[in-house]
Amino acid sequence: MKGVRIPKDRIGVLIGKEGQTKAMIEERCKVKLDIDSEGEVLIDDSKNEDPLMQLKVMDIVRAIGRGFSPHHAMRLLDDDEYFEVMDIDDYVGKKHDQLQRVRARIIGSGGKTRRIIEDMVGVNISVYGDTVCIIGNSIQMPIARSAVDMILSGSEHATVYRFLERKRGELRISEMGFS
């Protein structure tokens, strides 16, 4: 049995209304989740045949804990979907005002910047606490990571959008190859 820790304010999201989210994860992944009030989540996969399922469930729980909706987190059940956490502190240090400024740059006015990256690349992004988390496949992930890295490093939004426009062709070609 492996454990994952999530923030206390995300426990309710993991459990879901009347336990629906927890039940859905347990049913689809054939695991048992034991969630305590401190945010410790134990995953029992003894009834599952798939050796990778425990790792996938750990990523799903972590993703929900980092601000993703259960619907977006379930995307991690697909074989070519990955979850990555980028720490904003690595870019700006521990200064609260700098953290707020950079978080606002990633989200953008009314969520515009985050939405543009999500729409152009096909990933899901969550900005929670001092982290930026991305869910995407092996082709989308490096592009989204680069775009977020550019913003965290201080690049202008227009520069990031041009970068995404150039990468759009690569994404289309790779999508055709998977179809």
C-alpha positions, 0 to 999 in steps of 0.5 A: 500500500502506497500513500500520497499526501494532498492539501486538506482543502482538496480532500472534499474534491477527491471524495466528491459529492456523496463519495462519488469521485472516490467511488468512481476512481475505485471502480475504474482503477480497481483500487481501494482509497483510504483518505484521512482528515489530514490529507493522507491517501492510502492506495490499496491495489492488491485486487488489481492485475495492472502493475502500473495502476498504482502509479496512475492512481497516485498521479490522479490523486496528486493531480486532484490535490494540485487543483485539477478537476476529477474529470481532467485528472482521469485523463491520466488513465490513458497510457500516453498521458503524464502529470508534471509539477513545476515549482514557481519557487524555483524561478522567483524564490520565496518572496510572496509578492513575486509569487503572486505576480508570476502566478498572475502572469501564468493565469492571465487576465480572466484566465486568458493565458492559461486558456490559450496554452491549453487550447493551442497545445491540448493540455490541462493546466492548474496553478495551485499554491506555488506550483504549475501543474500540467497534464498532457501526452508525450508530444504536448508536454514538452511544448506546454512545459516550454511555454510555461517556463518562458512565462516563469522566466519573464518572457513577454506573452506575445513571444510565448504565443508566437512560440505556440503558433510555430509549434502548432504545426508539429502538434497537428502532424503528430496527431495525424500520426496517432490517428 
